[in-house]
Structure formats: C-alpha cells, structure tokens
Amino acid sequence: MIKERVIKDITISPILILLLVSISIFVSHVIVMTTTGNTHYPMALTDLLIDSIILTAFLFPLLYFLVFKPLLKQISVREKTQLQLLANERKFRDLVDSMNEGLIVQNIEGKITYVNQCFADMINLQKEELIDIDLASLLDKTNSENLVRIIENNENNSKSELVWKVNKGNDIYSLVSASKIYDENNINVGRILTITDITKRKEAELKLLIANDKIKEADNIKSEFLSMVSHEIRTPINVVFGFTNIIKEEYGETLSKELDGYINSVKNGLNRLIRTIDLILNTALEISDLTKYEYNNIDISNDILPGILKDFEPIAKEKGISLSHNISFNKKVYADEYSIKQILTHLLDNAIKFTEEGKVVFSAYENTNNEFEISIKDTGIGISEAYSHKMFNIFSQEDSSTTRKYDGNGLGLFLVKKYCEKNNAKISVLSEKGQGSSFTLSFPSSPYKNHPK
C-alpha cells in the first residue's frame, strides 16, 4: 500500500506541474495579446494551447525516465530493506520467545522494557503486565540486593542464585547472569538478564538432604544397636570369664589335672567367643562405614607387640608350637591403635591356629624402601594358589564344609584388609600349600603420605 501510494503521488505530480507550466505559458501569451492589442501575435490562441499540450506530452516522459523512475527504484529498495528488517525482528522475537531460559531487558532506571515468553510463564504473568515495571518488585529484599550484586559483577560472566516471587504460586529458584547494554557512544543504557529455572533441581537437592538425614539417623540407630548388642553379650561372658579366673586362682593347687584342663578349655573358648563377637560387630560397623578411627603416632614395637605376644604365648605353648619374635627396627607410625591391634591379633591367631607343629616367627624390621615392616611366618598348612585370590573376601574360607577341621567365620582376613587400607598399610602374602605362610605389613616411610584421613 505504501508503494502504490508513493507511485500514484509521483505519477500525478509531474503531470500537474507540466499542466501548470502549459497553462502559465498560455495565460502569459493571452495577457500579452490583450494588453498590447496586438491581434497578430505570432501564435493564435488555438495554436498556443496545442503547443502547450505538445510540450507537456514531450517533457513528461523525459522527466519520468530521468528523475522519477530512479527515485521510484530507490524507494522500492528502501521499502524492501524495511520489510526485511521487520521480518528479521519477528524471527528474532519468535526465537527469543522459544528459548528455554528467561530473558529480561531492563533500562538504566531499572524498568523492564522487554521479557520473553519463558520468563513470563515462569512467574505466571502476561508479558504485557511486566513491561515498564520495576524489576526489583519481583524479588524480596534479600534477592533484590543479590540482583544488584549480580549486575555489578556482570563482567565475570558468573551466575548467581535468585528467588523470584510467582503470581499465585510457589517461588521460583533460578540462576541469573547479567550483561550491560551500551549505546553507540559507549554509554550504559540498560542490561540484559538471562534466567535459568533450577526449581526442580533445588527440590531434588532438598529431597536428597532429607534422605541423607534419614540415612544418618538410621546409621546412628544401627551404631547404637551394635554397641548395645556388644555390651549385652560381653557382660555375661566377662562374668563367666572372671569367675573362671577366680576358680583358677583360688583352687588351682587343689584342682586335678583333668579339671584344670577343663577350666583352661573354658577360658580358651571364652576368648575365642569374645574374638568372634568382636569380628561380627566390627564387620557390621565397617560395612556400614560407622567405624571411628583415631589416628596418632604410635609405637607398635614397644606399645602394641609385647601385649599381643604375651596373650598368645600360652596358646602357642599349649599347642606345642614355638612362638618367637625378632624386632630389629622400631619406628612410630601414624595409625589407629585399635585397628592395628586387630590386624596383628587376627594374623597371629590364624598363624597359631593353622600350625600343628613347628613355629611361628614374629619380625619387625626396615625394608629396602626405608619402610617399617612386620612379618608373621608360620610352618602351618599353607594356602592354595586358587584360594589366595579370594582370601580377603568377606565370609571366605578355603574349607567351608561342615566337617572342616579348623573353626572360623571368614571375617578375620576381610577386616585385616579393610583395616590396612584405613591405616595406609600394604599387606602381602607368600604361601604354598603344606609349606606354611608369610603375611607382611608395610607402612610408608612418610607417616602422612597418601593417608586416608
């Protein structure tokens, strides 16, 4: 319509001009003839009118092709450009409205000048309702202050969390980034904000926190239950153990050899029962990740080994096995004392249990890598190569039949391996079936190197 109107105006204008020119020429000649009284003027009125019309007909095409046609072409190009710009603007707006992120354009006064459909949907308002309102009105005081901070730090391209007030709905959690807008004179005239809705993620995080709290609560209940069970089982066993020692001390000299053997068997059985209970409870704690470790610099050679060797000497003596030790090196290690005692107790107990004759040798020394090592060697039944790959698995036993010769529950070596990992110690085994076994513990030269704590 614009083009048609322009063409019509441009076409009519030169005709009117030429007509006016012709009429002017004609009128001027008439006035000359009238005022001078010269009736023999070179041209008759009829001829003059014809000449004016001919002149108009001649000049119009000339003006059209030389002036008005190029002008029409320029107008057509300009119109096409304007139409293309309008089309591109519509495409851009459609693209922005189809974004999965909200977009806000804000002027320097803080008023909203444009929002896309995504943001309008986020806060449950129409786009038109958001235009020319203060952006801060969509936020509470704390989030308004955060918005100011985001705008001030926009050069970092970082995103920060904001909570938006929603019309008749729950608040929206979002990540917001801001960029300033500059005009051709490099003057800040506003800013663009992009908003990513993270409400679902926040809800999932909240559910996860609640679930973690419930897990911790369950772990605490489990830990308390295990402690209670340990106490309730240990108490009667300790009573029996205590009265057995009293009988031994009070009537030891008057007891027959047979009765004395019975009492020793009771004590040995109680000791094994206590160790079994410890194994079960400690395994439950380890599996539940409830074991509490207290790391300190401990002297294994002087503070731990003597007590353990003293406990096992009568057991080895009763079996007729030689239990010797060779401590040629002493070094403090950064470890948990209780779990180190458990490691050495399990290994020494197994060495004596699976050795029918011969000896068990306990050694402490410095290896070629300047590491503190402890080895326990025995001349027992040894371990088959097939079983050596799974000896540290939970409930694993080389002979799991009901008629097996040696008692066990398959928990000792599992705990030994776990405790070694927690104390940054390495355990290695050399064994051959029927030739005995050698278990070696290696502690790092640097007590804190790669420590799990």
C-alpha positions, 0 to 999 in steps of 0.5 A: 500500500505504501508503494502504490501510494508513493507511485500514484503521488509521483505519477500525478505530480509531474503531470500537474506541474507540466499542466501548470507550466502549459497553462502559465505559458498560455495565460502569459501569451493571452495577457500579452495579446490583450494588453498590447492589442496586438491581434497578430501575435505570432501564435493564435490562441488555438495554436498556443494551447496545442503547443502547450499540450505538445510540450507537456506530452514531450517533457513528461516522459523525459522527466519520468525516465530521468528523475522519477523512475530512479527515485521510484527504484530507490524507494522500492529498495528502501521499502524492501530493506524495511520489510526485511528488517521487520521480518528479521525482528519477528524471527528474532522475537519468535526465537527469543520467545522459544528459548528455554531460559528467561530473558529480561531487558531492563533500562538504566532506571531499572524498568523492564522494557522487554521479557520473553515468553519463558520468563513470563510463564515462569512467574505466571504473568502476561508479558504485557503486565511486566513491561515498564515495571520495576524489576526489583518488585519481583524479588524480596529484599534479600534477592533484590540486593543479590540482583544488584550484586549480580549486575555489578559483577556482570563482567565475570560472566558468573551466575548467581542464585535468585528467588523470584516471587510467582503470581499465585504460586510457589517461588521460583529458584533460578540462576541469573547472569547479567550483561550491560547494554551500551549505546553507540557512544559507549554509554550504559543504557540498560542490561540484559538478564538471562534466567535459568529455572533450577526449581526442580533441581533445588527440590531434588537437592532438598529431597536428597538432604532429607534422605541423607538425614534419614540415612544418618539417623538410621546409621546412628540407630544401627551404631547404637544397636551394635554397641548395645548388642556388644555390651549385652553379650560381653557382660555375661561372658566377662562374668563367666570369664572372671569367675573362671579366673577366680576358680583358677586362682583360688583352687588351682593347687587343689584342682586335678589335672583333668579339671584344670584342663577343663577350666583352661578349655573354658577360658580358651573358648571364652576368648575365642567367643569374645574374638568372634563377637568382636569380628561380627560387630566390627564387620557390621560397623565397617560395612556400614562405614560407622567405624571411628578411627583415631589416628596418632603416632604410635609405637607398635614395637614397644606399645602394641607387640609385647601385649599381643605376644604375651596373650598368645604365648600360652596358646602357642605353648599349649599347642606345642608350637614355638612362638618367637619374635625378632624386632630389629627396627622400631619406628612410630607410625601414624595409625589407629591403635585399635585397628592395628591391634586387630590386624596383628591379633587376627594374623597371629591367631590364624598363624597359631591356629593353622600350625600343628607343629613347628613355629611361628616367627614374629619380625619387625624390621626396615625394608629396602624402601626405608619402610617399617615392616612386620612379618608373621611366618608360620610352618602351618598348612599353607594356602592354595594358589586358587584360594589366595585370590579370594582370601580377603573376601568377606565370609571366605574360607578355603574349607567351608564344609561342615566337617572342616577341621579348623573353626572360623567365620571368614571375617578375620582376613576381610577386616585385616584388609579393610583395616590396612587400607584405613591405616595406609598399610600394604599387606602381602602374602607368600604361601604354598600349600603344606609349606606354611605362610608369610603375611607382611605389613608395610607402612610408608616411610612418610607417616602422612603420605597418601593417608586416608584421613 
